[in-house]
Amino acid sequence: MALSVDGFIAGKNGDMDWLNNQPAPVEDDGTAVDTGFFKFLERMDVMIMGRTTFETVVGFGNEMWPYGDQLPILVWTRDVNRVRLPDWIAAKQTVTARSAESPS
């Protein structure tokens, strides 16, 4: 998980420039360094995220989807009708939207 100093993921305008502008760690031969993210995900039973974060990650596209196809996703939102699943996610991922207003 990455957070800015103020405890948020996105900036005031919903951007993640502070995170995206960080240099990716690479080996001497140029290959990406495994920072432990995928090992971390293997220990998770479910991924919970807000709708805006979900939409941002979906916006990276199918090739950049970091959550594989086994981890269920729970999208926490005020309005479940605003959660949109692209076909490429619906075909491989269990995504459930729950309202912050609803106890179930």
N, C-alpha and C positions, 0 to 999 in steps of 0.2 A: 504494500500500500504506500502510496506517495501522497504527502500532504504539503501544502505550503505552510509558511511560518504561522499564518493566522488560523490554521486548522482546517482549511478547505482544500478541495481538489481543484476546482475551477476558480478562475479569476472573477473579478466583478462583472465582466461582460460575458461570462460563461466560457471563456477561453482557457486553454491549458498550455499556453505558450511557455510558461516558466518550466513546465515539465518536458514539453516537446523539444525545447531548445538545449536540453542537456546532452552532452556527447554520449553516445552509446559505448559501453565498454567493449573493447575488442582485443583479441589476442594479437601477438606480434605478426601472425600471418594474415590478420584482417578478419578472422572469423569471430562471430559474436560470442561474448562471454556469457555463460550460464550464470545468472545472478541468483538462482534458487527459486524464481517465481513459479516454474512449473512443478517443482518438488513441493512447494507450498500448496499449490492448488490440489495436488494429489491427496492432501490431508483434509480437504474441505468436503463437507456433505452438501452444502448449498451456498450459492453466491447471492448475497442480498445487496441491491443497489437501488438508488433513486432513479426515477424516470429520465432525468436530464443526463445523468452519467451513462445510463443504458443507451440513450439515443446517441451520445457522443461516441461510445465504443462501437455501436452499430455503424456509425458513420465512417469508421476506419475501413469498413468493408470486410467481405468474407475472408480474404487473404490475410488480414491482420487481426481477425477475431482471436483473442487470446485464451478463451475458456474451453476449447476443445468441444466435444460433443457429449460428454458424460455428466457434467456438473449441472444440476438444475439451477435455474436462475429465478430469483424472486425480485420483481420490480415493485418497489414501494412508491406509491404515488397518491396524489389527492384525487385523481380522476382516471380510473382504469381504462376508460374509453379513449384516452389519448395515447396509450401504449400501442405502437405499431411494430409488428414483426415482419421483417422482410422474409420472403420465401426461403432464402438460404438459411435463415436461422430456424424457422418453423420446421424445416425438414430434418434438422439434426439436433435440436436443443429443446428441452422442456423449459418453457418460460411461463411463469405465472405472475399476473399483476394483482396486487392487493392495495386497497385504499387505506390510507392512514386514518380515515374516518371509520372504517369497518373493523370490528374485532375478529372477524373470521378470515 
